[in-house]
């Protein structure tokens, strides 16, 4: 095949999830001519203005970047047009691209979405994949369209959900996988071998935003459901229970068979083989690897068992 000249790419991103893709693109063979990201936002206990992770990484990589409050601003749109992009790439940008940008290049913009579309369109896809007990977690590369997360799929990678890892750990893994898939998709587009396939709209699900109350743990529910919930709300809003009238956060959950299903939900059934905290639920035992009592640091479940000697949670 004839050699294709390097493309000029504009990258749109904001969060930590965006960084592996930005780093991969910066290594070539194409050129990131501009990284577009939201302006600094209040963060931390002091609520001081802090640049987005993409702004910081673009600076470290020596890339031109634009902190844009609105992509509909005429000045912002003009700067994007002047960059003469061959392709736009979006990863966790946090805002919709205006219709003009969907047709700016020879191809629609590419988007890295951390779910196996058409399932889990919209907000917090990794969290909801875990909360709803999906057997697989994954990442999709799609063309962007006007309808949210509804464009044709160019690539998907899936991973079995077998660990007790939280959503943050899964997001990191999917971000790396998405970056690898992105580079392959761009190479295919340049060679004319990419094959987009339409999503099955009948299978589409749309997530709502997570709320703080979504983290409340009800031990009368089955252990498998609670494990998905606890891992899915880590780190935010965090799985919340109580012990002796004080708040308790729960981490690293998995479901365990309970041959003696007579204990009332919430009853502590002692340590597991690796020091986990075992709690009776509506069906099965819930295994927890870490606990954070109110006002204390997060600690191994074995330390919590030794120090607090709990008999019941919730």
C-alpha positions in Angstrom: 0.0 0.0 0.0 1.2 3.6 -0.7 2.6 5.4 2.3 0.1 7.9 3.9 1.3 11.3 5.1 1.0 12.0 8.8 -2.4 13.3 9.8 -3.1 16.4 11.8 -5.1 15.4 14.9 -7.0 17.5 17.4 -7.6 15.8 20.7 -10.5 16.6 23.0 -10.2 15.4 26.6 -10.3 16.3 30.2 -10.0 13.5 32.8 -7.3 11.0 33.7 -9.1 8.5 31.4 -8.0 10.7 28.5 -4.3 10.6 29.2 -3.2 7.2 27.7 -4.8 8.1 24.4 -3.1 11.5 24.4 0.3 10.0 25.2 -0.1 7.3 22.5 -1.0 9.9 19.9 1.9 12.2 20.9 4.3 9.4 20.0 3.2 9.5 16.4 3.3 8.7 13.6 0.6 11.4 13.3 0.8 14.9 14.8 -1.4 16.2 17.6 -1.7 19.9 16.5 -4.0 20.9 19.4 -5.4 19.5 22.6 -8.7 21.0 23.6 -9.8 20.7 27.3 -12.1 22.5 29.7 -10.7 25.5 31.7 -9.3 25.1 35.3 -12.0 24.0 37.8 -12.2 24.1 41.6 -10.7 20.9 43.2 -9.6 19.6 46.5 -10.5 20.7 50.0 -9.4 24.3 49.3 -11.5 24.4 46.1 -8.6 26.0 44.3 -8.6 26.2 40.5 -6.8 23.3 39.0 -6.1 22.7 35.3 -7.5 19.5 33.8 -5.3 16.4 33.6 -5.2 16.8 29.9 -4.0 20.5 30.2 -1.2 19.3 32.5 -0.2 16.4 30.3 -0.3 18.5 27.1 2.1 20.9 28.7 4.5 18.1 29.7 4.4 16.7 26.2 5.0 20.1 24.6 1.7 20.1 22.8 -0.4 23.2 22.0 -3.5 23.2 24.1 -6.7 25.3 24.3 -8.7 25.6 27.5 -12.2 26.1 26.1 -15.2 27.0 28.2 -17.6 26.4 25.3 -17.0 24.8 22.0 -19.8 26.9 20.5 -17.8 30.1 21.1 -16.9 31.5 17.6 -13.3 32.3 18.6 -12.8 28.7 19.9 -14.4 27.2 16.7 -12.1 29.5 14.6 -9.0 28.3 16.4 -10.0 24.7 15.8 -10.7 25.3 12.1 -7.4 27.1 11.7 -5.6 24.0 13.0 -6.7 22.2 9.8 -7.3 18.8 11.3 -7.5 15.6 9.4 -9.2 13.9 12.4 -10.7 14.8 15.7 -10.3 12.4 18.7 -12.5 12.5 21.8 -11.8 10.8 25.1 -13.7 11.8 28.3 -14.1 15.4 27.2 -17.2 16.0 29.3 -19.2 17.9 26.7 -20.9 17.4 23.3 -19.1 18.5 20.2 -21.2 21.0 18.1 -22.5 19.8 14.8 -20.0 21.8 12.8 -17.1 19.8 14.3 -18.8 16.4 13.5 -18.2 17.2 9.8 -15.0 19.2 10.0 -12.7 16.4 8.8 -12.9 13.7 6.1 -14.1 11.3 8.8 -16.4 11.9 11.8 -14.6 12.3 15.1 -13.5 9.2 16.9 -14.6 8.7 20.5 -13.2 6.3 23.1 -16.2 5.1 25.3 -15.5 2.7 28.2 -18.4 0.3 27.7 -19.4 -2.4 25.3 -21.8 -0.3 23.3 -24.8 -0.1 22.7 -24.9 -1.0 26.4 -24.2 1.8 28.9 -24.4 4.9 26.8 -24.2 8.2 28.8 -22.8 8.9 32.2 -20.5 6.7 34.3 -20.4 3.6 32.0 -17.7 1.7 34.0 -19.6 2.3 37.3 -22.9 1.0 35.9 -21.2 -2.0 34.2 -20.1 -3.1 37.6 -23.2 -2.1 39.5 -25.5 -3.9 37.1 -23.3 -7.1 37.3 -22.3 -7.3 33.6 -20.2 -10.4 33.0 -17.8 -8.4 30.8 -16.4 -4.8 31.0 -15.0 -3.2 27.9 -14.2 -0.2 25.7 -15.5 0.9 22.3 -14.1 3.1 19.6 -16.9 4.8 17.6 -17.6 7.5 15.2 -19.4 10.4 16.8 -22.9 11.4 15.7 -25.4 13.9 17.0 -27.1 11.3 19.1 -25.2 10.5 22.3 -22.8 7.4 22.0 -24.9 6.1 19.1 -22.4 6.1 16.2 -21.0 3.2 14.3 -18.5 0.9 16.1 -15.0 0.5 14.7 -13.4 -1.5 17.5 -14.3 -3.2 20.8 -12.2 -4.9 23.5 -13.8 -6.8 26.4 -12.5 -8.2 29.7 -14.2 -10.7 32.0 -15.3 -9.2 35.3 -13.8 -11.6 37.7 -12.0 -9.4 40.3 -13.1 -7.3 43.2 -11.5 -4.2 41.8 -13.4 -0.9 41.9 -14.4 1.3 39.0 -11.3 3.5 39.2 -9.0 0.5 38.6 -11.2 -0.7 35.7 -11.2 2.8 34.2 -7.4 2.8 34.2 -7.3 -0.6 32.5 -9.9 0.4 29.9 -8.1 3.7 29.2 -4.9 1.8 28.3 -6.9 -0.7 26.1 -8.8 2.2 24.4 -5.5 3.9 23.6 -4.1 0.8 21.9 -7.4 0.3 20.0 -7.4 3.9 18.9 -4.0 3.7 17.3 -5.1 0.6 15.4 -8.3 2.2 14.2 -6.5 5.3 13.0 -4.0 3.2 11.1 -7.0 1.3 9.5 -8.7 4.6 8.6 -5.5 5.8 6.9 -5.2 2.6 4.9 -9.0 2.6 4.0 -9.5 -0.8 5.7 -11.7 0.3 8.7 -15.1 -1.3 8.7 -17.6 0.6 10.9 -20.7 -1.4 12.0 -23.9 0.2 13.1 -25.0 -0.3 16.7 -28.1 -2.4 17.4 -30.4 0.4 18.7 -32.8 -2.1 20.2 -30.1 -3.2 22.7 -29.2 0.3 23.8 -29.3 1.3 27.4 -28.7 4.9 28.8 -27.2 5.6 32.2 -28.1 8.3 34.5 -25.6 10.2 36.7 -24.6 8.6 39.9 -26.0 10.0 43.1 -24.6 9.9 46.6 -27.5 7.7 47.8 -26.6 5.1 45.2 -23.8 4.0 47.5 -26.1 3.0 50.4 -25.6 -0.8 51.1 -28.7 -2.8 52.1 -27.5 -6.2 53.4 -30.9 -7.8 52.6 -30.0 -7.8 49.0 -28.1 -10.7 47.5 -24.3 -10.7 47.9 -23.6 -10.8 44.2 -25.7 -7.6 43.7 -24.0 -5.9 46.6 -20.5 -6.8 45.3 -21.3 -5.1 42.0 -22.6 -2.1 43.8 -19.7 -1.7 46.2 -17.1 -2.0 43.4 -19.1 0.1 41.1 -19.3 3.1 43.4 -15.5 3.1 44.3 -14.2 5.8 44.5 -17.4 7.9 44.3 -19.9 8.1 45.9 -18.4 5.2 47.9 -20.3 2.2 49.4 -21.8 3.4 52.7 -22.9 1.3 55.7 -22.7 1.8 59.4 -21.2 0.3 62.6 -22.4 1.3 66.1 -24.1 4.4 64.7 -21.1 5.7 62.7 -20.5 5.7 59.0 -18.5 2.9 57.4 -17.2 2.7 53.9 -16.7 -0.7 52.2 -14.3 -1.7 49.5 -13.1 -4.7 47.4 -16.2 -6.8 47.4 -17.0 -10.3 46.1 -19.8 -12.8 46.6 -19.2 -16.1 48.4 -21.5 -19.1 48.7 -23.1 -19.5 52.2 -23.8 -23.1 53.1 -25.5 -21.8 56.3 -28.1 -19.3 55.1 -29.6 -18.7 58.5 -27.7 -15.6 59.7 -29.7 -12.4 59.5 -28.4 -9.9 56.9 -25.6 -7.7 58.2 -24.3 -10.3 60.7 -20.5 -10.6 60.6 -19.5 -14.2 60.0 -15.8 -13.8 60.8 -12.7 -13.6 58.7 -12.3 -15.3 55.3 -9.3 -17.4 54.4 -7.3 -14.2 53.4 -8.5 -12.0 56.2 -11.6 -10.7 54.4 -14.6 -9.5 56.4 -17.5 -11.9 55.7 -21.1 -10.5 56.1 -24.4 -12.3 55.8 -26.7 -11.0 53.1 -30.1 -11.8 51.7 -28.4 -14.5 49.7 -24.8 -15.6 50.1 -21.9 -14.0 52.0 -20.4 -10.7 51.1 -16.6 -10.7 51.3 -14.9 -7.3 51.9 -11.1 -6.7 51.6 -11.0 -3.1 53.0 -12.9 -1.0 55.4 -12.9 2.7 56.3 -14.5 3.6 59.7 -15.7 7.2 60.1 -12.9 9.6 60.8 -10.2 6.9 60.1 -8.0 5.9 57.2 -8.9 3.0 54.9 -7.6 -0.2 56.3 -7.4 -4.0 55.5 -10.5 -5.8 56.7 -8.3 -8.0 58.9 -7.2 -4.9 60.9 -10.8 -3.8 61.2 -11.8 -7.2 62.5 -9.0 -7.2 65.1 -9.4 -3.6 66.3 -13.2 -3.3 66.3 -14.5 -6.9 66.8 -17.7 -6.2 64.9 -20.7 -8.5 65.2 -23.0 -6.7 62.9 -22.9 -4.0 60.2 -25.7 -1.7 59.0 
